[in-house]
Amino acid sequence: MMSATRPAVSPLLRQAYKQTYASLRVGRGGTSTSASTPAKPLRRVQSSSSSSSSTPPPPSEGEGMFTNPWSNAKLWGGFGAAAGWGMSGAAIYDASQSGPEIISLNMTGVLIVYSSLFARWAYVVKPQNMMLCACHVTNVLAQANQMKRGLEYKAEQGGPAGKEEVDQLMKSAGVAGAVGAVAIAGAPAMRTAVAGANLPFGLSAMVAGDAGPFTVHFWAPMSKWLISGASFMDLDRPTDKISVAQFTALTATGFFFSRYALLVKPINYVLCSVNIALFGSSAYHLTRKIKADYL
């Protein structure tokens, strides 16, 4: 009985299947719905499961600031920023609590230049760091006030010789400011000229690069060497003219950033070395002050 019915049914089924399949191919642009539809959910499930299993979030993203303290860049970077604000706070504290005799004109001038460059760097860097910019703008204002107090004290206490020295310092500062302004104004044109000079050994690309010597990205970190240099120049400074607040902030800055420079990516050995020098010179002055006044 089955053999009797199969010849009658099978041709009908085959004809219906052919008609349905042909209409689907025309409506779908040649792609069968029955063949493609089941594969889409499967691909979505596979993509979701594979991404969750093969690309787990890095451990550092889940770490808090105080997790694994010695190797935590967030922790050391936060301490370094706090120490940066400490320099501004030290200048404000000294202006309100200490006499002008403790002001180091060398260090104060260097800090003005240093914070001016870093304020500009923090403003133009990507992503923009307005908190760091505000820190250094505050330090420029605070150190400028300290410079004013120091110059006035030197002129009053030094007599005619002191006034003459202050006048000479002001002239030198004016010349340095003019040279700096000319250099800043001409930097873009000089950078373009160097880029088109095709210097050998890839010097044009290196010097005219985004972090080359015609940009603030080069001079801001390099200016920190000026702080270390000013500190080394004052190695014989009398202890009664050493500011505990200022050198505590500088010592902390050198300590925190020397470690932080080794935790960022890419590792910045130049930043590490300058902060080691800053830590050593500032700690030397701070130790002399503590030993003379408290031990």
NORCORBEL-V611839 format. One line per field, one symbol per residue. psi: psi as a letter, one per 30 degrees, with the letter a starting at -180 (. if undefined). burial: I if it has 9 or more other C-alpha atoms within 8 Angstrom, else O. A space follows every 10 residues. Layout:
BEGIN
psi = ???
burial = ???
END
This chain:
BEGIN
psi = eefefefeee eeeeeeeeee eeeeeeeghg kkefeeeffe eeeeeeeeee efefilkkef ffklegkief gjeeeeeeee eeeefeeeee eeeeeffllf ffkjeeeeee eeeefeefee efeflklkif eeeeeeeeee eeeeeeeeee eeeeeeffae eeeeeeeeee eeeeeeeeee eeeeefeeee eeeeegfhll ggeeeeeglf glfglffefe effffeeeee eefgfgkkff gkjeeefeee eeeeeefeee ffflklkjfe eeeefeeeee eeeeeeeeee eeff.
burial = OOOOOOOOOO OOOOOOOOOO IOOIIOOIOO IIOOOIOOOO OOOOOOOOOI IOOOOOOOOO OOOOOOOOOO OIIOIIIOII IOIIIIIIOI IIIIIOOOOI OIIOIOIIII IIIIIIIIII IIIOOOOOIO OIIIIIIIII OIIIIIIOII IOIIIIOIOO OIIIIIOOOO OOOOOOOOOO OOOOOOIIOI IIOIIOOIOO OOIIOOIIOO IIIIIIIIII IOIIIIIIOI IOOOOOOOIO IIIOIIIIII IIIIIIIIII IIIIOOOIOO IIIIIIIIII IIIOIIOIII OOOOO
END
